[in-house]
Every structure is written in structure tokens, then in C-alpha cells.
């Protein structure tokens, strides 16, 4: 059964960050197959570079929690400083992984492993919860992140 994509996916850009190549490829393929524009990185630095080089708005950050150098939570904090309206979806396959309680932004969590339908359903919920106004490149707090 094919899961319908959320509305306006052709206008939605996802930044996908996961150090696990197989997991990242799975997510990317699922998202692009359903019309999402996907930027990706295997670490925080690659994610920051991808965002800095992208000329449009990034609507949702999907990031693994456990990664080398900068974990997903710290990465999300950095991106929320740059794009306050960016939505955040944390993913993790580590059962003991926790998200610190001092975050001053809302986020969604999806445990790994998951099927494509679960990813799309969760992403639809994240997108439905967003403000109705479009987010543009000018919504960045800083114009130079690299």
C-alpha cells in the first residue's frame, strides 16, 4: 500500500542528518519518492554546510540523536538559533537515548527502526503543526552560518 504524501511536499525542504549511511539512505529514498526536497549530511558539520549552501528555506530538520562530534540535540539547538521556525524531528535506534529536558522548542521523536509509512505519517503531523505562514530564507537570524 502506498502512503499518500502530505500536502505541498513539493514546497517542503528537509535537512536529513544521520551518521548511519543505511538509515540516511532509507529516509532519503522514502522522502524523495514522495516529493520532498532533501538535503543531507552524515554529521553536524556536513549539515551546516548543506544549509549554508542552500538558497531556499529549510522547513524540517530530521536528525539522529547519537552522532559523533555533535549530537542531534546540540545540532537542533544550533539550527533553531538560525531558523527559529524550523521544525525538528529526532530519530534514534538507541533505546536508552534521551532528549535533555531544557530545550526551549517543540520537537517530535520517532524511534528506529521504522517503516516508510511511519516516517511519512510523523512528518505529516510535524508539518500540520507548523504555523500557516511560509518560511523564507530571510527568516534566518544569521545570514552567514558557514
N, C-alpha and C positions, 0 to 999 in steps of 0.2 A: 504494500500500500504506500503510495506516495503522499507525503505530508505536504499540504499547501504552505507556501511561504507566507510570512507576514506581509501585510500591505506595504507598498512603497519600498520594497527591498532594493530596487534599482537606485534609490536615493540614499541608501544606508551604507556607510563605510565602517568596517570592523577592523580593529587592530588586534591581531591574534598573537599571543606570546606564550610559547611553551618550549622548554628545552628538550622535550621528547619528540624526536622527528616523526615518529609514527603517529602520535597523538595529534601533533600540529597538522600533519598531512591529512589525517582523517577529518579534523574540524574544517580545515581549509576547503577540502573537496566537497564536504557537505554544504558549507556556506556558499561557495561559488556556484555549485549546482543549482542552488535555489535563488541565485541572482544577487547575492551580496557582493559588494566590493570588499576584498580582503587584503589588508597589509599584514605582513607577518615578520616575526623575529624569533630567534631561538634564545634570546636573553634580553635583559633590560636595555643594554646599550644599542642593540640592533633595533629594538622597538622605538627608542628615542630617535635614532637616525631615520627610520622609516617615517615617523611622524614629522620630523623636521623637513624631510624632502617631499612630503605630500602637500599638494597645493590646496586641497579641499578640507572640509570638516571631517573629523573622526567622531562617529556617533557612539560607539561602544568599544570598550576595552575588554577583551576576553583574555584572562591571564591565569596561568598555572600559579599555584601558591608557592610551591617549592622549586626554586631555581638557584643556580649558582650566582654569586656576586650580589645580585639584588633580587629579593624575593618578590612575589606578586603583590603583596600588600604594600610594600615600600614603593614599588613601581606605580601602583594605582594612586598612591598619595602624590607622587610627582606629577602624574598626568592630571589629577584633579586640581592641582595648583595651576596648571597650564590651561586646561579646559574644564572649568567648574561644572558645566552641563553634561559632560561625558558620562555615560552610564558605565557601570562596572559589573562584570560577571566573572567571578572567581571559579576556577575548576581545579580539582585535585583528586588524586588517587590515593593519597595518604590518609588512612583513617584517623590518625592521631593529629593531623594538621588542624590547627585552629587559627581563627582570624582574631587579631587583637581587638579588644573592646573599645579602644579610644578613637576609632575612626569617626570623623565628623561628616561622613557622606553615606548615602544608602548604597547597598550592593546586593547582588544575588549570588548564591552559591549553587553549583552543580557538581555533585560527586562523580568522579570517574570510576569505572568505565560507564559510558552512556551510549545510547543508540542515537542515530541521527534525529529521530522524532523528538527525543527528549531535549536535544540541543536546540532544535527549531522552536519547540514549544516554550522553552525557557527564554529564548531570545525574543520571541513574540511578546511574552509577558514583560520583559525588560523594556522593549520598545513601546508597548502600550502604556507603560508607567511614565514615559518621558513627557516633558512639557510640550505643548502643542506648537510652540514657535520653532522655526527651523534654526539650526545651529550652523553658523558660518565660520570661516577662517578668522574673521575679526573677533570672534568670541574668545580667542586665546588671550590669556592675561599677559603673556610674553610673546613677542613675535619672533624671537630667536631662541630655539631650545637646543641647538647643536653647539 
